[in-house]
Amino acid sequence: MEYFLQQKLLEDKNFKRYFNENTNYIKYLNRDPEYYKVFMREMKERYKERTTDKLNDAINTIDIVSSIIDTLK
């Protein structure tokens, strides 16, 4: 595996955790460093770190706050 991939995996705790849970990625990343993009996409999907997930969480939080305010009125 290339050095920059190893550094990326060790720097981010979510990358490291997902990598440890799915060790089959060792084979793919050793063969093709471009597979890192697939790894990153799947990790973000699993831990809900995509932009759409963050927007949905923000909308849900706003809905909860507005319902609490409506209840207090």
Protein Blocks (a to p, Z undefined) as FASTA:
>chain_A
ZZklmmmmmmpmklmmmmmmmmmlmmmmmmmmklmmmmmmmmmmmnopafklmmmmmmmm
mmmmmmmmmmmZZ
